[in-house]
Amino acid sequence: MKTLCYISLTISTFICSCQQPAAKKEQPTAPTYLSAGKIERLHPSLDSIIAPDAKIEVLAEGFKWSEGPLWIAAGEYLLFTDIPPNRVMRWKEGEGVSLYLTPSGYSGKSSRGGEPGANGLLLDAAGQLVLCQHGDRRVVRMNAPLDRPAPEFVTLADRWNGKRFNSPNDAVFDRQGNLYFTDPPYGLEKQAEDPAKEIPFQGVYRLRPDGTVVLLLDSLTRPNGIAFSPDEKTLYVANSDPAKAIWMAYEVQPDGSLKNGRLFHDATSKVSDAMPGLPDGLKVSPDGIVFATGPGGVWIFGADGAALGRIDTGQPTANCAFGNNGKALYLTANNYLMRVWLARR
């Protein structure tokens, strides 16, 4: 294997209290470039999306499993989850990494294994932080301002038909305020075989503004990342099953239901040790380009599902997010935080 060149950052351990102390910021270090990574160009149109001379920057390392990147435009910083240690981290240019919130996804008193922390992060229409909590098996809103985070949560949804969710994973709002989210078993300690599992399938749901939870799909084995097309007429869902590593596209009906699911792209044949990772988080640009984590890094697709290129991180890559007014793509990849500048600068 090639040797990877990374920044060395030590993330301090913090003690959680109801009123969190200000987090100590790490000393910023100029980003290094991922020497073993590369950007694979499968179609000439990728040059208009990612410049030919673009590099993969490593901004920070030292996490257990980084996920859920979310750019906060108002403060020009990135939030992301570190799931096993049950925390949300903050990264800002010139400041580096600091602890933002803990606990993030599991509020129980007893210790537990697996992936207890929050996974997906997003903002609601009021600009408040919404978290998909693995350990507490619910979707919540942080009941505190973004600039004064605290582990105080309001439950938005934790059950369907009276049964507890498996572990809400990723979510997206539509313009009407409906929240679409996936519910694989990754937050359960024994996953699909966990005796605490109450729902026999892995679902995709819609949470209406009135609090009603509607089941949309129960046909995917491991629904994971989720995102809308710019016109919200198509919903993309990743399936993180090594035996069926696919992305699906569904037509969104006027009542919010899904119909006519079609295979968007199949990467099952790519799953291997040489291309670590599975279909996971995804984001869609304003012009309809799909950036989807999968085997071998981040895949870039046209709206028709054609693969235009791939950001090969050399790591199982969990998720991505646009930042800096859409000029950068931030990647959470295993124990790293990375960035690629896009051509639209």
Secondary structure, DSSP 8 states (H G I E B T S, - for coil): -----------------SS------------EE-TT-EEEESSGGGGGTS-TT--EEEEEE--SSEEEEEEETTTTEEEEEETTTTEEEEEETTTEEEEEESSSS---SS---S--SEEEEEE-TTS-EEEEETTTTEEEEESS-TTS--S-EEEEE-EETTEE-S----EEE-TTS-EEEEE-STTSTTGGG-TT--SSS-EEEEE-TTS-EEEEE---SSEEEEEE-TTSSEEEEEEEETTEEEEEEEEE-TTS-EEEEEEEEE-GGG-BTTB---S--EEE-TTS-EEEEETTEEEEE-TTS-EEEEEE-SS-EEEEEEETTTTEEEEEETTEEEEEE-S--
